[in-house]
Amino acid sequence: MAGKADGGSSITNVAAMANVSIATVSRVLSGKRSKDDDIARRVREAAKQLGYSVNYAASALRSDVTKTIGLVIPSATDAFAAQLLDTIEPTIDVESQQLLLGIGATQEAQKERIESLIDRHVDGLIVMPAPGADHAETLSRHADALPIVQIGGRQTSPHVSMVGIDEDVAMETVVRHLTEQGIASVAYMAGNELSFESAELFTMFHTHLRTYGLATDEDWNRFGACTVQRGFDCAMRLFNGPIVQPEAVVCADDTIAFGVMVALDALGIRVPEDVLVVGYHDSPIARTTMPQLTSMRAPFERIVSECLQLLASSPAGGAAETTDASGGNVRAPRVMLAPQLIVRDSSVFRR
């Protein structure tokens, strides 16, 4: 439902030409950025050259336009969901659309939020499943009438487009980085075992350790809650004793990693001199730890851009399915994006 120029340019094209973020384009064109500086001038000039203007061309294809986009997330405090929300809201706003938010921590709660947003006749729906949730039946039932994009999880419905993170690339990048630091053994503190993503990352962790020849131990690697307390408790168990200890700890979330670092400090174990620590999601906490935490950052602007383009490219009646060579329907588009490892002091060995 993103705005388009007559020639097909979008807010993404304007951001690329002006060499700024989508959010910056949103703020400049909506008048929310008060500075009339070089950045603002570049954005306006790019929009002019591309013939871009805020309009509802894509939405106008439908007769029941409400200029609203529904977003369902598991929690507003979840690191990934919070950063997604921060990125998508200004992008939606520049099109003079509204973002309707539904929050549900369980499959049943999210199903209720999905149905509620659909009842409010949103022009498109973006769903980030809660851990362990499978909305295939619910989303498939509405996909013929409404453009829907799922973020993360498994693409269990062939009728629903998906944008996700290439977790294999993410884990391979982490393991390769640790190998380059010269370490030989790694522990992994996984997320919720009910989550498809957690199980997938756990498997990929072991696969890439074998590829790079690093060691681990079954007792080091556990599933659990993504909390500071969980990281603290696991690190105290792992490092407070005479047992063999890993040289690095990879965590499924920055909050777990922070708890690990607190425990290591209490035990007199130095980061990174004695143990390397890597987090995930590059939340604000990663930049406030001492030392600052190495973490994996998702490309949120690209995620939002891809989601909105998929919603806009869907036919007026619903989901955009592609066809094979014989003309038969195949699965809706699946876009997998590579994240970026932000290397900070917590994972750079100093012997």
C-alpha positions in Angstrom: 0.0 0.0 0.0 3.0 2.3 -0.2 2.8 5.4 -2.3 3.9 5.3 -5.9 4.8 7.8 -8.5 3.3 7.6 -11.9 6.5 5.9 -13.1 6.4 3.3 -10.4 8.9 4.9 -8.0 8.4 4.3 -4.3 9.6 5.6 -1.0 12.4 3.0 -1.2 13.7 4.5 -4.5 13.7 8.0 -3.0 15.6 6.8 0.1 18.2 5.1 -2.2 18.7 8.1 -4.4 19.0 10.5 -1.4 21.3 8.1 0.4 19.1 8.2 3.6 16.8 5.9 5.4 13.2 5.2 4.6 12.3 6.7 8.0 14.1 9.9 7.1 12.3 10.2 3.9 9.1 9.7 5.8 9.8 12.4 8.3 10.9 14.9 5.6 8.0 14.4 3.3 5.5 14.4 6.1 6.9 17.6 7.6 7.9 16.0 10.9 11.6 16.8 10.3 12.0 20.4 11.2 15.6 20.9 9.9 15.8 22.3 6.5 19.3 21.0 5.9 21.2 19.1 3.1 19.5 15.9 4.0 16.0 17.4 3.7 17.0 19.1 0.4 18.4 15.7 -1.0 15.2 14.0 -0.1 13.0 16.6 -1.7 15.2 16.7 -4.8 15.1 12.9 -5.1 11.3 12.8 -4.8 11.0 15.5 -7.4 13.4 13.7 -9.9 11.6 10.4 -9.4 8.2 12.0 -9.6 7.3 10.6 -6.2 4.4 12.0 -4.2 2.5 10.8 -1.3 -0.7 9.2 -2.7 -2.9 6.2 -2.5 -2.4 4.8 -6.0 -2.0 1.2 -4.8 -4.7 1.4 -2.2 -7.1 2.9 -4.7 -7.2 -0.4 -6.6 -9.6 -1.5 -3.9 -13.1 0.0 -3.5 -13.1 -0.4 0.3 -9.9 1.5 1.1 -9.5 2.4 4.8 -5.9 3.7 4.6 -5.0 1.4 7.5 -2.4 -1.4 7.8 -2.7 -4.0 10.5 0.4 -5.2 12.4 0.3 -8.2 14.8 3.3 -8.8 17.1 3.9 -11.0 20.1 5.1 -8.2 22.4 5.9 -4.5 22.3 8.9 -5.1 24.4 10.3 -7.9 22.3 13.6 -6.6 20.8 12.8 -7.6 17.2 9.2 -6.5 17.4 10.0 -3.1 19.0 12.6 -2.3 16.3 10.2 -3.4 13.6 7.5 -1.1 15.1 9.9 1.8 15.2 10.8 1.3 11.6 7.3 0.7 10.1 5.3 3.4 11.9 7.0 6.5 10.2 7.0 4.7 6.8 3.2 4.1 7.0 2.7 7.6 8.4 4.2 9.3 5.3 1.5 7.8 3.2 -1.1 9.4 5.5 -2.1 5.9 6.5 -2.7 4.5 10.0 -1.0 1.6 11.6 -3.4 -0.5 13.7 -1.5 -2.6 16.2 -2.5 -6.0 17.7 -0.4 -7.6 20.5 -0.7 -11.2 21.5 1.8 -13.4 23.2 0.1 -16.7 22.3 -1.4 -18.3 19.2 -4.9 -17.9 20.5 -4.4 -14.2 21.5 -2.8 -13.4 18.1 -5.7 -15.1 16.3 -8.1 -12.9 18.1 -6.1 -9.8 17.1 -5.9 -10.9 13.5 -9.7 -11.4 13.3 -10.2 -8.1 15.0 -8.1 -6.2 12.5 -9.7 -7.9 9.6 -13.1 -7.0 11.0 -11.9 -3.4 10.9 -11.3 -3.7 7.2 -7.5 -3.0 7.1 -6.0 -2.6 3.6 -3.3 -5.1 4.4 -2.0 -7.2 7.3 1.5 -8.0 8.6 1.8 -10.7 11.1 4.9 -11.6 13.3 3.9 -15.0 14.9 4.4 -15.5 18.6 6.9 -18.3 19.5 5.3 -21.7 18.6 2.3 -20.1 16.8 1.1 -21.4 13.5 -1.5 -19.2 11.8 -1.7 -21.2 8.5 -5.4 -21.9 8.8 -6.4 -18.4 10.0 -4.3 -16.5 7.4 -5.2 -18.9 4.5 -8.9 -18.3 5.2 -8.5 -14.6 4.6 -5.7 -14.5 2.0 -8.0 -14.5 -1.0 -9.6 -11.3 0.1 -6.8 -9.4 1.8 -3.0 -9.0 1.2 -1.1 -10.6 4.1 2.6 -10.9 4.8 4.1 -13.0 7.6 7.4 -11.9 9.2 9.5 -14.8 10.4 8.5 -18.3 11.5 7.6 -21.0 9.0 5.7 -20.3 5.8 3.0 -22.8 6.6 0.4 -21.2 4.3 1.2 -21.4 0.6 -1.1 -18.4 0.1 0.6 -15.9 2.4 3.8 -14.0 1.5 6.7 -14.1 3.9 9.7 -12.0 4.8 12.2 -13.5 7.1 15.8 -13.5 8.2 18.3 -16.0 6.7 19.2 -17.7 10.0 21.7 -20.0 8.3 23.7 -17.0 7.1 23.3 -15.4 10.6 24.7 -18.4 12.5 27.5 -19.1 9.9 28.6 -15.5 10.3 28.7 -15.7 14.1 30.7 -19.0 14.0 33.1 -17.7 11.4 33.7 -14.6 13.4 34.5 -16.6 16.5 36.8 -18.9 14.5 38.7 -15.8 13.3 39.3 -14.9 17.0 41.1 -18.2 17.5 38.7 -19.8 19.9 38.2 -23.5 20.0 35.0 -24.1 22.0 31.6 -22.4 22.1 28.4 -22.7 24.3 25.0 -21.7 22.9 22.1 -20.4 25.0 19.1 -20.9 22.8 15.7 -19.3 23.0 12.3 -20.9 23.7 12.3 -24.5 22.6 8.7 -24.1 21.4 9.8 -21.7 18.8 10.6 -22.9 15.3 13.2 -20.2 15.0 15.0 -21.3 18.2 15.0 -25.0 17.1 16.3 -24.0 13.6 19.1 -21.8 15.1 20.1 -24.6 17.5 20.5 -27.0 14.6 22.4 -24.5 12.5 24.7 -23.8 15.4 25.8 -27.4 15.6 26.1 -27.6 11.8 28.5 -24.7 11.5 30.5 -25.7 14.5 31.3 -29.0 12.7 32.1 -27.1 9.5 34.6 -24.8 11.3 35.9 -27.5 13.6 34.9 -25.9 16.9 34.0 -27.9 20.0 30.9 -27.7 22.2 29.3 -29.8 24.9 25.7 -31.0 25.4 25.6 -29.6 29.0 26.6 -26.2 27.7 23.7 -25.8 25.3 20.2 -25.2 26.7 16.8 -23.8 25.6 15.2 -21.3 27.9 13.5 -17.9 28.3 15.1 -14.8 26.7 15.6 -13.0 30.0 18.5 -11.4 31.9 17.9 -13.8 34.8 18.1 -16.9 32.6 21.4 -15.7 31.2 22.7 -15.0 34.7 21.6 -18.4 36.1 23.0 -20.4 33.1 26.4 -18.6 33.2 26.7 -19.1 37.0 26.0 -22.8 36.5 28.4 -23.0 33.6 31.4 -21.1 34.9 31.2 -21.4 38.7 33.0 -24.7 39.1 35.9 -26.9 38.1 34.3 -28.3 34.9 35.7 -27.6 31.5 34.4 -24.2 30.3 33.8 -22.7 26.8 35.9 -19.9 25.4 32.8 -18.2 23.9 29.1 -18.0 24.6 26.6 -17.3 21.8 23.1 -16.1 23.0 19.8 -16.1 21.2 19.0 -12.7 22.6 20.8 -9.6 23.9 19.0 -9.9 27.3 20.4 -13.4 27.8 23.9 -12.1 26.8 23.6 -9.3 29.3 22.8 -11.7 32.1 25.8 -13.8 31.1 28.1 -10.8 31.3 26.7 -9.8 34.7 27.4 -13.4 36.0 30.9 -13.5 34.5 31.7 -10.1 36.1 30.5 -11.4 39.5 32.8 -14.5 39.1 35.8 -12.4 38.2 35.9 -13.7 34.6 36.8 -11.0 32.1 35.0 -10.3 28.8 36.6 -10.5 26.3 40.0 -11.4 27.7 38.7 -14.8 29.2 35.4 -15.4 27.4 33.8 -14.0 24.3 30.1 -13.1 24.3 27.8 -12.6 21.3 24.1 -11.6 21.5 21.3 -11.4 19.0 18.9 -8.6 17.8 21.3 -5.7 18.4 18.8 -4.1 20.8 19.7 -0.9 22.7 21.1 -3.0 25.6 24.0 -4.1 23.3 25.4 -0.6 23.2 25.1 0.0 27.0 26.9 -3.1 28.3 30.5 -2.9 29.4 32.2 -3.9 27.2 29.7 -3.2 24.4 28.1 -6.4 23.1 28.6 -7.9 19.7 25.2 -8.7 18.2 23.3 -9.7 15.1 21.3 -6.9 13.6 18.3 -7.6 11.3 17.8 -5.3 8.2 14.6 -3.7 9.5 14.3 -1.1 6.8 14.5 -3.8 4.1 12.1 -5.9 6.0 9.6 -3.1 6.1 10.2 -2.2 2.5 9.7 -5.8 1.3 6.5 -6.2 3.4 4.9 -3.0 2.0 5.9 -3.9 -1.5 4.4 -7.3 -1.2 1.2 -5.8 0.2 1.1 -3.3 -2.7 1.9 -5.9 -5.4 -0.9 -8.2 -4.3 -4.0 -8.2 -6.5 -7.0 -6.2 -5.3 -8.6 -9.4 -4.1 -5.8 -10.9 -2.0 -2.5 -12.7 -2.0 0.1 -12.6 -4.8 0.9 -16.1 -5.9 3.3 -16.9 -8.6 2.9 -19.5 -11.3 5.2 -22.2 -12.6 6.1 -22.9 -16.2 2.9 -24.9 -16.8 0.8 -22.0 -15.4 -0.1 -23.7 -12.1 -0.1 -21.8 -8.8 2.9 -22.2 -6.5 3.7 -20.8 -3.1 3.3 -17.1 -2.4 6.6 -15.1 -2.4 9.2 -15.9 0.3 11.9 -13.2 0.8 14.9 -14.1 3.0 17.2 -11.3 4.1 20.7 -11.6 5.4 21.4 -9.9 8.8 24.6 -8.1 9.8 26.9 -9.0 12.6 27.8 -5.8 14.5 31.2 -6.6 16.0 32.0 -4.8 19.3 34.5 -5.4 22.1 32.7 -8.3 23.7 33.8 -10.7 21.0 37.3 -9.5 20.1 39.9 -11.6 21.9 42.5 -9.8 24.0 44.9 -12.3 25.6 
